Amino acid sequence: MSPLMAIFQQVVVQELFERILFIWAIRHPASGYVQGINDLVLPFFVVFLSEFIENDVDIENFDISSLSESNRR
């Protein structure tokens, strides 16, 4: 999946990834910033997101703001 896809251009998704990467940095201070951690997060994001959307919906163009706040956390 390319970072240029519509789903990754959404502010909500970018904030979600930022929060995940921030928590990673806090929990692993010895490693600090490591390029590529976002690539490791991506498959988990897609799997967890797929539980909340219909099978016929294209995940690449899904509007994540349509999910409730509790489902986005």
PDB file of N, CA, C, O and CB in Angstrom:
ATOM      1  N   MET A   1       0.842  -1.178   0.000  1.00  0.00           N
ATOM      2  CA  MET A   1       0.000   0.000   0.000  1.00  0.00           C
ATOM      3  C   MET A   1       0.885   1.238   0.000  1.00  0.00           C
ATOM      4  O   MET A   1       1.838   1.353   0.771  1.00  0.00           O
ATOM      5  CB  MET A   1      -0.956   0.000   1.215  1.00  0.00           C
ATOM      6  N   SER A   2       0.546   2.132  -0.865  1.00  0.00           N
ATOM      7  CA  SER A   2       1.307   3.361  -1.030  1.00  0.00           C
ATOM      8  C   SER A   2       0.819   4.446  -0.072  1.00  0.00           C
ATOM      9  O   SER A   2      -0.380   4.546   0.190  1.00  0.00           O
ATOM     10  CB  SER A   2       1.213   3.850  -2.472  1.00  0.00           C
ATOM     11  N   PRO A   3       1.729   5.252   0.447  1.00  0.00           N
ATOM     12  CA  PRO A   3       1.308   6.356   1.310  1.00  0.00           C
ATOM     13  C   PRO A   3       0.517   7.422   0.553  1.00  0.00           C
ATOM     14  O   PRO A   3      -0.061   8.318   1.169  1.00  0.00           O
ATOM     15  CB  PRO A   3       2.520   6.989   1.963  1.00  0.00           C
ATOM     16  N   LEU A   4       0.488   7.333  -0.773  1.00  0.00           N
ATOM     17  CA  LEU A   4      -0.262   8.293  -1.579  1.00  0.00           C
ATOM     18  C   LEU A   4      -1.727   7.904  -1.743  1.00  0.00           C
ATOM     19  O   LEU A   4      -2.500   8.648  -2.347  1.00  0.00           O
ATOM     20  CB  LEU A   4       0.379   8.432  -2.938  1.00  0.00           C
ATOM     21  N   MET A   5      -2.116   6.745  -1.211  1.00  0.00           N
ATOM     22  CA  MET A   5      -3.502   6.304  -1.310  1.00  0.00           C
ATOM     23  C   MET A   5      -4.399   7.240  -0.506  1.00  0.00           C
ATOM     24  O   MET A   5      -3.969   7.857   0.469  1.00  0.00           O
ATOM     25  CB  MET A   5      -3.651   4.845  -0.815  1.00  0.00           C
ATOM     26  N   ALA A   6      -5.649   7.328  -0.937  1.00  0.00           N
ATOM     27  CA  ALA A   6      -6.595   8.274  -0.329  1.00  0.00           C
ATOM     28  C   ALA A   6      -6.753   8.070   1.177  1.00  0.00           C
ATOM     29  O   ALA A   6      -6.866   9.044   1.921  1.00  0.00           O
ATOM     30  CB  ALA A   6      -7.950   8.148  -0.997  1.00  0.00           C
ATOM     31  N   ILE A   7      -6.761   6.838   1.628  1.00  0.00           N
ATOM     32  CA  ILE A   7      -6.968   6.583   3.060  1.00  0.00           C
ATOM     33  C   ILE A   7      -5.847   7.187   3.909  1.00  0.00           C
ATOM     34  O   ILE A   7      -6.093   7.644   5.025  1.00  0.00           O
ATOM     35  CB  ILE A   7      -7.062   5.073   3.322  1.00  0.00           C
ATOM     36  N   PHE A   8      -4.637   7.191   3.393  1.00  0.00           N
ATOM     37  CA  PHE A   8      -3.507   7.707   4.169  1.00  0.00           C
ATOM     38  C   PHE A   8      -3.379   9.224   4.080  1.00  0.00           C
ATOM     39  O   PHE A   8      -2.563   9.819   4.783  1.00  0.00           O
ATOM     40  CB  PHE A   8      -2.223   7.062   3.699  1.00  0.00           C
ATOM     41  N   GLN A   9      -4.174   9.847   3.224  1.00  0.00           N
ATOM     42  CA  GLN A   9      -4.182  11.301   3.118  1.00  0.00           C
ATOM     43  C   GLN A   9      -5.164  11.930   4.102  1.00  0.00           C
ATOM     44  O   GLN A   9      -5.191  13.150   4.265  1.00  0.00           O
ATOM     45  CB  GLN A   9      -4.528  11.722   1.697  1.00  0.00           C
ATOM     46  N   GLN A  10      -5.963  11.100   4.752  1.00  0.00           N
ATOM     47  CA  GLN A  10      -6.939  11.606   5.720  1.00  0.00           C
ATOM     48  C   GLN A  10      -6.225  12.022   7.008  1.00  0.00           C
ATOM     49  O   GLN A  10      -5.368  11.301   7.520  1.00  0.00           O
ATOM     50  CB  GLN A  10      -8.025  10.532   6.021  1.00  0.00           C
ATOM     51  N   VAL A  11      -6.588  13.175   7.511  1.00  0.00           N
ATOM     52  CA  VAL A  11      -5.963  13.706   8.729  1.00  0.00           C
ATOM     53  C   VAL A  11      -6.156  12.749   9.898  1.00  0.00           C
ATOM     54  O   VAL A  11      -5.246  12.567  10.707  1.00  0.00           O
ATOM     55  CB  VAL A  11      -6.545  15.087   9.077  1.00  0.00           C
ATOM     56  N   VAL A  12      -7.322  12.141   9.992  1.00  0.00           N
ATOM     57  CA  VAL A  12      -7.612  11.215  11.094  1.00  0.00           C
ATOM     58  C   VAL A  12      -6.634  10.043  11.074  1.00  0.00           C
ATOM     59  O   VAL A  12      -6.133   9.639  12.124  1.00  0.00           O
ATOM     60  CB  VAL A  12      -9.067  10.698  11.005  1.00  0.00           C
ATOM     61  N   VAL A  13      -6.363   9.502   9.907  1.00  0.00           N
ATOM     62  CA  VAL A  13      -5.440   8.369   9.786  1.00  0.00           C
ATOM     63  C   VAL A  13      -4.019   8.812  10.113  1.00  0.00           C
ATOM     64  O   VAL A  13      -3.288   8.090  10.790  1.00  0.00           O
ATOM     65  CB  VAL A  13      -5.500   7.761   8.364  1.00  0.00           C
ATOM     66  N   GLN A  14      -3.624   9.980   9.644  1.00  0.00           N
ATOM     67  CA  GLN A  14      -2.285  10.486   9.934  1.00  0.00           C
ATOM     68  C   GLN A  14      -2.095  10.717  11.429  1.00  0.00           C
ATOM     69  O   GLN A  14      -1.029  10.426  11.971  1.00  0.00           O
ATOM     70  CB  GLN A  14      -2.029  11.783   9.165  1.00  0.00           C
ATOM     71  N   GLU A  15      -3.118  11.236  12.095  1.00  0.00           N
ATOM     72  CA  GLU A  15      -3.040  11.431  13.547  1.00  0.00           C
ATOM     73  C   GLU A  15      -2.979  10.098  14.277  1.00  0.00           C
ATOM     74  O   GLU A  15      -2.277   9.964  15.279  1.00  0.00           O
ATOM     75  CB  GLU A  15      -4.240  12.244  14.046  1.00  0.00           C
ATOM     76  N   LEU A  16      -3.711   9.116  13.777  1.00  0.00           N
ATOM     77  CA  LEU A  16      -3.701   7.787  14.382  1.00  0.00           C
ATOM     78  C   LEU A  16      -2.299   7.172  14.302  1.00  0.00           C
ATOM     79  O   LEU A  16      -1.791   6.637  15.288  1.00  0.00           O
ATOM     80  CB  LEU A  16      -4.733   6.870  13.687  1.00  0.00           C
ATOM     81  N   PHE A  17      -1.682   7.256  13.121  1.00  0.00           N
ATOM     82  CA  PHE A  17      -0.330   6.732  12.964  1.00  0.00           C
ATOM     83  C   PHE A  17       0.663   7.517  13.817  1.00  0.00           C
ATOM     84  O   PHE A  17       1.579   6.935  14.397  1.00  0.00           O
ATOM     85  CB  PHE A  17       0.090   6.772  11.491  1.00  0.00           C
ATOM     86  N   GLU A  18       0.487   8.822  13.895  1.00  0.00           N
ATOM     87  CA  GLU A  18       1.366   9.648  14.722  1.00  0.00           C
ATOM     88  C   GLU A  18       1.283   9.225  16.184  1.00  0.00           C
ATOM     89  O   GLU A  18       2.300   9.146  16.873  1.00  0.00           O
ATOM     90  CB  GLU A  18       1.003  11.135  14.579  1.00  0.00           C
ATOM     91  N   ARG A  19       0.065   8.954  16.654  1.00  0.00           N
ATOM     92  CA  ARG A  19      -0.132   8.517  18.044  1.00  0.00           C
ATOM     93  C   ARG A  19       0.549   7.169  18.287  1.00  0.00           C
ATOM     94  O   ARG A  19       1.206   6.975  19.310  1.00  0.00           O
ATOM     95  CB  ARG A  19      -1.643   8.417  18.374  1.00  0.00           C
ATOM     96  N   ILE A  20       0.389   6.245  17.345  1.00  0.00           N
ATOM     97  CA  ILE A  20       1.017   4.921  17.477  1.00  0.00           C
ATOM     98  C   ILE A  20       2.533   5.047  17.502  1.00  0.00           C
ATOM     99  O   ILE A  20       3.193   4.422  18.332  1.00  0.00           O
ATOM    100  CB  ILE A  20       0.583   3.994  16.322  1.00  0.00           C
ATOM    101  N   LEU A  21       3.092   5.851  16.600  1.00  0.00           N
ATOM    102  CA  LEU A  21       4.546   6.012  16.541  1.00  0.00           C
ATOM    103  C   LEU A  21       5.079   6.747  17.767  1.00  0.00           C
ATOM    104  O   LEU A  21       6.190   6.470  18.218  1.00  0.00           O
ATOM    105  CB  LEU A  21       4.944   6.764  15.272  1.00  0.00           C
ATOM    106  N   PHE A  22       4.302   7.675  18.307  1.00  0.00           N
ATOM    107  CA  PHE A  22       4.696   8.370  19.528  1.00  0.00           C
ATOM    108  C   PHE A  22       4.770   7.393  20.695  1.00  0.00           C
ATOM    109  O   PHE A  22       5.724   7.408  21.473  1.00  0.00           O
ATOM    110  CB  PHE A  22       3.711   9.508  19.846  1.00  0.00           C
ATOM    111  N   ILE A  23       3.754   6.544  20.805  1.00  0.00           N
ATOM    112  CA  ILE A  23       3.746   5.535  21.873  1.00  0.00           C
ATOM    113  C   ILE A  23       4.928   4.590  21.715  1.00  0.00           C
ATOM    114  O   ILE A  23       5.551   4.208  22.705  1.00  0.00           O
ATOM    115  CB  ILE A  23       2.420   4.739  21.866  1.00  0.00           C
ATOM    116  N   TRP A  24       5.245   4.208  20.483  1.00  0.00           N
ATOM    117  CA  TRP A  24       6.409   3.348  20.227  1.00  0.00           C
ATOM    118  C   TRP A  24       7.679   4.030  20.745  1.00  0.00           C
ATOM    119  O   TRP A  24       8.491   3.401  21.423  1.00  0.00           O
ATOM    120  CB  TRP A  24       6.541   3.030  18.702  1.00  0.00           C
ATOM    121  N   ALA A  25       7.847   5.307  20.429  1.00  0.00           N
ATOM    122  CA  ALA A  25       9.050   6.032  20.838  1.00  0.00           C
ATOM    123  C   ALA A  25       9.142   6.144  22.360  1.00  0.00           C
ATOM    124  O   ALA A  25      10.233   6.047  22.923  1.00  0.00           O
ATOM    125  CB  ALA A  25       9.067   7.428  20.208  1.00  0.00           C
ATOM    126  N   ILE A  26       8.011   6.347  23.026  1.00  0.00           N
ATOM    127  CA  ILE A  26       7.995   6.438  24.492  1.00  0.00           C
ATOM    128  C   ILE A  26       8.341   5.088  25.119  1.00  0.00           C
ATOM    129  O   ILE A  26       9.099   5.019  26.087  1.00  0.00           O
ATOM    130  CB  ILE A  26       6.612   6.918  24.992  1.00  0.00           C
ATOM    131  N   ARG A  27       7.783   4.025  24.563  1.00  0.00           N
ATOM    132  CA  ARG A  27       7.981   2.683  25.127  1.00  0.00           C
ATOM    133  C   ARG A  27       9.360   2.107  24.805  1.00  0.00           C
ATOM    134  O   ARG A  27       9.816   1.189  25.486  1.00  0.00           O
ATOM    135  CB  ARG A  27       6.907   1.741  24.609  1.00  0.00           C
ATOM    136  N   HIS A  28      10.021   2.629  23.787  1.00  0.00           N
ATOM    137  CA  HIS A  28      11.330   2.120  23.365  1.00  0.00           C
ATOM    138  C   HIS A  28      12.329   3.274  23.250  1.00  0.00           C
ATOM    139  O   HIS A  28      12.797   3.576  22.152  1.00  0.00           O
ATOM    140  CB  HIS A  28      11.216   1.366  22.012  1.00  0.00           C
ATOM    141  N   PRO A  29      12.657   3.917  24.366  1.00  0.00           N
ATOM    142  CA  PRO A  29      13.524   5.098  24.311  1.00  0.00           C
ATOM    143  C   PRO A  29      14.939   4.804  23.819  1.00  0.00           C
ATOM    144  O   PRO A  29      15.598   5.690  23.276  1.00  0.00           O
ATOM    145  CB  PRO A  29      13.599   5.727  25.668  1.00  0.00           C
ATOM    146  N   ALA A  30      15.405   3.593  23.999  1.00  0.00           N
ATOM    147  CA  ALA A  30      16.767   3.271  23.565  1.00  0.00           C
ATOM    148  C   ALA A  30      16.892   3.304  22.046  1.00  0.00           C
ATOM    149  O   ALA A  30      17.942   3.662  21.514  1.00  0.00           O
ATOM    150  CB  ALA A  30      17.179   1.896  24.090  1.00  0.00           C
ATOM    151  N   SER A  31      15.828   2.933  21.355  1.00  0.00           N
ATOM    152  CA  SER A  31      15.899   2.927  19.894  1.00  0.00           C
ATOM    153  C   SER A  31      15.506   4.277  19.309  1.00  0.00           C
ATOM    154  O   SER A  31      15.902   4.597  18.189  1.00  0.00           O
ATOM    155  CB  SER A  31      15.000   1.836  19.326  1.00  0.00           C
ATOM    156  N   GLY A  32      14.733   5.077  20.049  1.00  0.00           N
ATOM    157  CA  GLY A  32      14.320   6.379  19.538  1.00  0.00           C
ATOM    158  C   GLY A  32      13.541   6.242  18.247  1.00  0.00           C
ATOM    159  O   GLY A  32      12.728   5.331  18.090  1.00  0.00           O
ATOM    160  N   TYR A  33      13.797   7.155  17.326  1.00  0.00           N
ATOM    161  CA  TYR A  33      13.113   7.113  16.036  1.00  0.00           C
ATOM    162  C   TYR A  33      13.782   6.072  15.152  1.00  0.00           C
ATOM    163  O   TYR A  33      15.003   6.067  14.994  1.00  0.00           O
ATOM    164  CB  TYR A  33      13.124   8.508  15.350  1.00  0.00           C
ATOM    165  N   VAL A  34      12.981   5.204  14.587  1.00  0.00           N
ATOM    166  CA  VAL A  34      13.492   4.187  13.668  1.00  0.00           C
ATOM    167  C   VAL A  34      12.663   4.264  12.395  1.00  0.00           C
ATOM    168  O   VAL A  34      11.449   4.065  12.421  1.00  0.00           O
ATOM    169  CB  VAL A  34      13.436   2.744  14.302  1.00  0.00           C
ATOM    170  N   GLN A  35      13.321   4.550  11.297  1.00  0.00           N
ATOM    171  CA  GLN A  35      12.605   4.630  10.028  1.00  0.00           C
ATOM    172  C   GLN A  35      12.045   3.259   9.666  1.00  0.00           C
ATOM    173  O   GLN A  35      12.748   2.253   9.760  1.00  0.00           O
ATOM    174  CB  GLN A  35      13.532   5.154   8.906  1.00  0.00           C
ATOM    175  N   GLY A  36      10.801   3.220   9.258  1.00  0.00           N
ATOM    176  CA  GLY A  36      10.184   1.972   8.846  1.00  0.00           C
ATOM    177  C   GLY A  36       9.201   1.394   9.844  1.00  0.00           C
ATOM    178  O   GLY A  36       8.496   0.439   9.520  1.00  0.00           O
ATOM    179  N   ILE A  37       9.131   1.942  11.046  1.00  0.00           N
ATOM    180  CA  ILE A  37       8.165   1.433  12.024  1.00  0.00           C
ATOM    181  C   ILE A  37       6.744   1.609  11.487  1.00  0.00           C
ATOM    182  O   ILE A  37       5.878   0.767  11.724  1.00  0.00           O
ATOM    183  CB  ILE A  37       8.326   2.160  13.391  1.00  0.00           C
ATOM    184  N   ASN A  38       6.511   2.702  10.767  1.00  0.00           N
ATOM    185  CA  ASN A  38       5.181   2.906  10.186  1.00  0.00           C
ATOM    186  C   ASN A  38       4.824   1.786   9.212  1.00  0.00           C
ATOM    187  O   ASN A  38       3.652   1.435   9.082  1.00  0.00           O
ATOM    188  CB  ASN A  38       5.114   4.262   9.473  1.00  0.00           C
ATOM    189  N   ASP A  39       5.819   1.222   8.527  1.00  0.00           N
ATOM    190  CA  ASP A  39       5.567   0.100   7.614  1.00  0.00           C
ATOM    191  C   ASP A  39       5.174  -1.160   8.379  1.00  0.00           C
ATOM    192  O   ASP A  39       4.447  -2.002   7.852  1.00  0.00           O
ATOM    193  CB  ASP A  39       6.808  -0.178   6.755  1.00  0.00           C
ATOM    194  N   LEU A  40       5.643  -1.294   9.605  1.00  0.00           N
ATOM    195  CA  LEU A  40       5.255  -2.433  10.436  1.00  0.00           C
ATOM    196  C   LEU A  40       3.845  -2.255  10.999  1.00  0.00           C
ATOM    197  O   LEU A  40       3.141  -3.236  11.238  1.00  0.00           O
ATOM    198  CB  LEU A  40       6.258  -2.621  11.580  1.00  0.00           C
ATOM    199  N   VAL A  41       3.440  -1.017  11.207  1.00  0.00           N
ATOM    200  CA  VAL A  41       2.114  -0.721  11.749  1.00  0.00           C
ATOM    201  C   VAL A  41       1.029  -0.943  10.694  1.00  0.00           C
ATOM    202  O   VAL A  41      -0.088  -1.343  11.023  1.00  0.00           O
ATOM    203  CB  VAL A  41       2.059   0.726  12.269  1.00  0.00           C
ATOM    204  N   LEU A  42       1.354  -0.689   9.453  1.00  0.00           N
ATOM    205  CA  LEU A  42       0.373  -0.730   8.366  1.00  0.00           C
ATOM    206  C   LEU A  42      -0.446  -2.016   8.282  1.00  0.00           C
ATOM    207  O   LEU A  42      -1.671  -1.922   8.206  1.00  0.00           O
ATOM    208  CB  LEU A  42       1.071  -0.528   7.079  1.00  0.00           C
ATOM    209  N   PRO A  43       0.150  -3.217   8.289  1.00  0.00           N
ATOM    210  CA  PRO A  43      -0.676  -4.431   8.208  1.00  0.00           C
ATOM    211  C   PRO A  43      -1.644  -4.580   9.381  1.00  0.00           C
ATOM    212  O   PRO A  43      -2.771  -5.041   9.200  1.00  0.00           O
ATOM    213  CB  PRO A  43       0.216  -5.651   8.141  1.00  0.00           C
ATOM    214  N   PHE A  44      -1.214  -4.197  10.575  1.00  0.00           N
ATOM    215  CA  PHE A  44      -2.097  -4.264  11.738  1.00  0.00           C
ATOM    216  C   PHE A  44      -3.262  -3.285  11.580  1.00  0.00           C
ATOM    217  O   PHE A  44      -4.405  -3.611  11.900  1.00  0.00           O
ATOM    218  CB  PHE A  44      -1.312  -3.963  13.033  1.00  0.00           C
ATOM    219  N   PHE A  45      -2.965  -2.104  11.092  1.00  0.00           N
ATOM    220  CA  PHE A  45      -3.999  -1.099  10.848  1.00  0.00           C
ATOM    221  C   PHE A  45      -5.055  -1.632   9.879  1.00  0.00           C
ATOM    222  O   PHE A  45      -6.252  -1.495  10.131  1.00  0.00           O
ATOM    223  CB  PHE A  45      -3.372   0.193  10.294  1.00  0.00           C
ATOM    224  N   VAL A  46      -4.624  -2.230   8.789  1.00  0.00           N
ATOM    225  CA  VAL A  46      -5.548  -2.750   7.778  1.00  0.00           C
ATOM    226  C   VAL A  46      -6.390  -3.888   8.350  1.00  0.00           C
ATOM    227  O   VAL A  46      -7.597  -3.943   8.110  1.00  0.00           O
ATOM    228  CB  VAL A  46      -4.774  -3.235   6.537  1.00  0.00           C
ATOM    229  N   VAL A  47      -5.772  -4.789   9.098  1.00  0.00           N
ATOM    230  CA  VAL A  47      -6.511  -5.917   9.679  1.00  0.00           C
ATOM    231  C   VAL A  47      -7.547  -5.423  10.685  1.00  0.00           C
ATOM    232  O   VAL A  47      -8.701  -5.852  10.641  1.00  0.00           O
ATOM    233  CB  VAL A  47      -5.543  -6.906  10.359  1.00  0.00           C
ATOM    234  N   PHE A  48      -7.155  -4.536  11.582  1.00  0.00           N
ATOM    235  CA  PHE A  48      -8.098  -4.031  12.579  1.00  0.00           C
ATOM    236  C   PHE A  48      -9.207  -3.205  11.925  1.00  0.00           C
ATOM    237  O   PHE A  48     -10.364  -3.291  12.336  1.00  0.00           O
ATOM    238  CB  PHE A  48      -7.362  -3.187  13.626  1.00  0.00           C
ATOM    239  N   LEU A  49      -8.868  -2.417  10.924  1.00  0.00           N
ATOM    240  CA  LEU A  49      -9.871  -1.612  10.235  1.00  0.00           C
ATOM    241  C   LEU A  49     -10.867  -2.491   9.489  1.00  0.00           C
ATOM    242  O   LEU A  49     -12.053  -2.167   9.428  1.00  0.00           O
ATOM    243  CB  LEU A  49      -9.200  -0.644   9.266  1.00  0.00           C
ATOM    244  N   SER A  50     -10.406  -3.583   8.930  1.00  0.00           N
ATOM    245  CA  SER A  50     -11.288  -4.468   8.158  1.00  0.00           C
ATOM    246  C   SER A  50     -12.391  -5.085   9.026  1.00  0.00           C
ATOM    247  O   SER A  50     -13.416  -5.522   8.503  1.00  0.00           O
ATOM    248  CB  SER A  50     -10.469  -5.580   7.502  1.00  0.00           C
ATOM    249  N   GLU A  51     -12.189  -5.122  10.334  1.00  0.00           N
ATOM    250  CA  GLU A  51     -13.223  -5.640  11.236  1.00  0.00           C
ATOM    251  C   GLU A  51     -14.412  -4.693  11.358  1.00  0.00           C
ATOM    252  O   GLU A  51     -15.495  -5.114  11.764  1.00  0.00           O
ATOM    253  CB  GLU A  51     -12.633  -5.893  12.613  1.00  0.00           C
ATOM    254  N   PHE A  52     -14.225  -3.422  11.012  1.00  0.00           N
ATOM    255  CA  PHE A  52     -15.262  -2.415  11.206  1.00  0.00           C
ATOM    256  C   PHE A  52     -15.936  -1.965   9.915  1.00  0.00           C
ATOM    257  O   PHE A  52     -16.849  -1.141   9.956  1.00  0.00           O
ATOM    258  CB  PHE A  52     -14.679  -1.229  11.891  1.00  0.00           C
ATOM    259  N   ILE A  53     -15.506  -2.488   8.775  1.00  0.00           N
ATOM    260  CA  ILE A  53     -16.114  -2.071   7.513  1.00  0.00           C
ATOM    261  C   ILE A  53     -16.705  -3.276   6.793  1.00  0.00           C
ATOM    262  O   ILE A  53     -16.332  -4.420   7.053  1.00  0.00           O
ATOM    263  CB  ILE A  53     -15.078  -1.362   6.614  1.00  0.00           C
ATOM    264  N   GLU A  54     -17.625  -2.997   5.893  1.00  0.00           N
ATOM    265  CA  GLU A  54     -18.279  -4.049   5.120  1.00  0.00           C
ATOM    266  C   GLU A  54     -17.295  -4.675   4.137  1.00  0.00           C
ATOM    267  O   GLU A  54     -16.327  -4.033   3.729  1.00  0.00           O
ATOM    268  CB  GLU A  54     -19.504  -3.491   4.372  1.00  0.00           C
ATOM    269  N   ASN A  55     -17.539  -5.913   3.760  1.00  0.00           N
ATOM    270  CA  ASN A  55     -16.651  -6.618   2.836  1.00  0.00           C
ATOM    271  C   ASN A  55     -16.611  -5.987   1.451  1.00  0.00           C
ATOM    272  O   ASN A  55     -15.590  -6.064   0.768  1.00  0.00           O
ATOM    273  CB  ASN A  55     -17.078  -8.055   2.716  1.00  0.00           C
ATOM    274  N   ASP A  56     -17.711  -5.361   1.027  1.00  0.00           N
ATOM    275  CA  ASP A  56     -17.754  -4.795  -0.317  1.00  0.00           C
ATOM    276  C   ASP A  56     -17.187  -3.373  -0.398  1.00  0.00           C
ATOM    277  O   ASP A  56     -17.168  -2.777  -1.475  1.00  0.00           O
ATOM    278  CB  ASP A  56     -19.171  -4.796  -0.815  1.00  0.00           C
ATOM    279  N   VAL A  57     -16.730  -2.832   0.721  1.00  0.00           N
ATOM    280  CA  VAL A  57     -16.163  -1.483   0.747  1.00  0.00           C
ATOM    281  C   VAL A  57     -14.672  -1.555   0.452  1.00  0.00           C
ATOM    282  O   VAL A  57     -13.950  -2.383   1.008  1.00  0.00           O
ATOM    283  CB  VAL A  57     -16.417  -0.798   2.118  1.00  0.00           C
ATOM    284  N   ASP A  58     -14.228  -0.672  -0.432  1.00  0.00           N
ATOM    285  CA  ASP A  58     -12.813  -0.606  -0.790  1.00  0.00           C
ATOM    286  C   ASP A  58     -12.053   0.104   0.330  1.00  0.00           C
ATOM    287  O   ASP A  58     -12.284   1.287   0.583  1.00  0.00           O
ATOM    288  CB  ASP A  58     -12.611   0.130  -2.155  1.00  0.00           C
ATOM    289  N   ILE A  59     -11.167  -0.599   0.987  1.00  0.00           N
ATOM    290  CA  ILE A  59     -10.441  -0.041   2.138  1.00  0.00           C
ATOM    291  C   ILE A  59      -9.549   1.129   1.729  1.00  0.00           C
ATOM    292  O   ILE A  59      -9.277   2.016   2.538  1.00  0.00           O
ATOM    293  CB  ILE A  59      -9.592  -1.128   2.808  1.00  0.00           C
ATOM    294  N   GLU A  60      -9.096   1.133   0.481  1.00  0.00           N
ATOM    295  CA  GLU A  60      -8.205   2.199   0.021  1.00  0.00           C
ATOM    296  C   GLU A  60      -8.886   3.558  -0.017  1.00  0.00           C
ATOM    297  O   GLU A  60      -8.222   4.587   0.115  1.00  0.00           O
ATOM    298  CB  GLU A  60      -7.671   1.867  -1.348  1.00  0.00           C
ATOM    299  N   ASN A  61     -10.194   3.575  -0.195  1.00  0.00           N
ATOM    300  CA  ASN A  61     -10.936   4.832  -0.286  1.00  0.00           C
ATOM    301  C   ASN A  61     -11.923   5.014   0.864  1.00  0.00           C
ATOM    302  O   ASN A  61     -12.795   5.880   0.801  1.00  0.00           O
ATOM    303  CB  ASN A  61     -11.676   4.898  -1.603  1.00  0.00           C
ATOM    304  N   PHE A  62     -11.792   4.214   1.898  1.00  0.00           N
ATOM    305  CA  PHE A  62     -12.713   4.271   3.031  1.00  0.00           C
ATOM    306  C   PHE A  62     -12.522   5.567   3.805  1.00  0.00           C
ATOM    307  O   PHE A  62     -11.392   5.986   4.053  1.00  0.00           O
ATOM    308  CB  PHE A  62     -12.509   3.062   3.959  1.00  0.00           C
ATOM    309  N   ASP A  63     -13.623   6.199   4.184  1.00  0.00           N
ATOM    310  CA  ASP A  63     -13.582   7.417   4.996  1.00  0.00           C
ATOM    311  C   ASP A  63     -13.602   7.009   6.463  1.00  0.00           C
ATOM    312  O   ASP A  63     -14.650   6.657   7.005  1.00  0.00           O
ATOM    313  CB  ASP A  63     -14.783   8.373   4.659  1.00  0.00           C
ATOM    314  N   ILE A  64     -12.455   7.057   7.091  1.00  0.00           N
ATOM    315  CA  ILE A  64     -12.333   6.565   8.466  1.00  0.00           C
ATOM    316  C   ILE A  64     -13.091   7.447   9.458  1.00  0.00           C
ATOM    317  O   ILE A  64     -13.408   7.004  10.562  1.00  0.00           O
ATOM    318  CB  ILE A  64     -10.863   6.485   8.866  1.00  0.00           C
ATOM    319  N   SER A  65     -13.382   8.684   9.077  1.00  0.00           N
ATOM    320  CA  SER A  65     -14.138   9.552   9.989  1.00  0.00           C
ATOM    321  C   SER A  65     -15.585   9.086  10.137  1.00  0.00           C
ATOM    322  O   SER A  65     -16.297   9.570  11.017  1.00  0.00           O
ATOM    323  CB  SER A  65     -14.107  11.000   9.490  1.00  0.00           C
ATOM    324  N   SER A  66     -16.030   8.158   9.294  1.00  0.00           N
ATOM    325  CA  SER A  66     -17.381   7.616   9.433  1.00  0.00           C
ATOM    326  C   SER A  66     -17.480   6.628  10.597  1.00  0.00           C
ATOM    327  O   SER A  66     -18.583   6.278  11.018  1.00  0.00           O
ATOM    328  CB  SER A  66     -17.806   6.933   8.135  1.00  0.00           C
ATOM    329  N   LEU A  67     -16.345   6.179  11.117  1.00  0.00           N
ATOM    330  CA  LEU A  67     -16.342   5.310  12.294  1.00  0.00           C
ATOM    331  C   LEU A  67     -16.546   6.146  13.553  1.00  0.00           C
ATOM    332  O   LEU A  67     -16.207   7.329  13.586  1.00  0.00           O
ATOM    333  CB  LEU A  67     -15.021   4.507  12.384  1.00  0.00           C
ATOM    334  N   SER A  68     -17.094   5.529  14.570  1.00  0.00           N
ATOM    335  CA  SER A  68     -17.261   6.244  15.837  1.00  0.00           C
ATOM    336  C   SER A  68     -15.890   6.502  16.468  1.00  0.00           C
ATOM    337  O   SER A  68     -14.908   5.823  16.170  1.00  0.00           O
ATOM    338  CB  SER A  68     -18.170   5.436  16.813  1.00  0.00           C
ATOM    339  N   GLU A  69     -15.857   7.486  17.330  1.00  0.00           N
ATOM    340  CA  GLU A  69     -14.606   7.845  18.017  1.00  0.00           C
ATOM    341  C   GLU A  69     -14.043   6.658  18.792  1.00  0.00           C
ATOM    342  O   GLU A  69     -12.831   6.444  18.807  1.00  0.00           O
ATOM    343  CB  GLU A  69     -14.836   9.032  18.971  1.00  0.00           C
ATOM    344  N   SER A  70     -14.916   5.887  19.436  1.00  0.00           N
ATOM    345  CA  SER A  70     -14.445   4.740  20.224  1.00  0.00           C
ATOM    346  C   SER A  70     -13.839   3.657  19.332  1.00  0.00           C
ATOM    347  O   SER A  70     -12.900   2.980  19.750  1.00  0.00           O
ATOM    348  CB  SER A  70     -15.599   4.150  21.045  1.00  0.00           C
ATOM    349  N   ASN A  71     -14.348   3.482  18.127  1.00  0.00           N
ATOM    350  CA  ASN A  71     -13.778   2.489  17.216  1.00  0.00           C
ATOM    351  C   ASN A  71     -12.454   2.940  16.626  1.00  0.00           C
ATOM    352  O   ASN A  71     -11.649   2.111  16.201  1.00  0.00           O
ATOM    353  CB  ASN A  71     -14.750   2.189  16.101  1.00  0.00           C
ATOM    354  N   ARG A  72     -12.221   4.241  16.596  1.00  0.00           N
ATOM    355  CA  ARG A  72     -10.952   4.755  16.070  1.00  0.00           C
ATOM    356  C   ARG A  72      -9.836   4.685  17.098  1.00  0.00           C
ATOM    357  O   ARG A  72      -8.670   4.864  16.745  1.00  0.00           O
ATOM    358  CB  ARG A  72     -11.121   6.187  15.600  1.00  0.00           C
ATOM    359  N   ARG A  73     -10.153   4.436  18.332  1.00  0.00           N
ATOM    360  CA  ARG A  73      -9.121   4.400  19.371  1.00  0.00           C
ATOM    361  C   ARG A  73      -8.673   3.016  19.574  1.00  0.00           C
ATOM    362  O   ARG A  73      -7.803   2.765  20.409  1.00  0.00           O
ATOM    363  CB  ARG A  73      -9.611   4.978  20.674  1.00  0.00           C
TER     364      ARG A  73
END
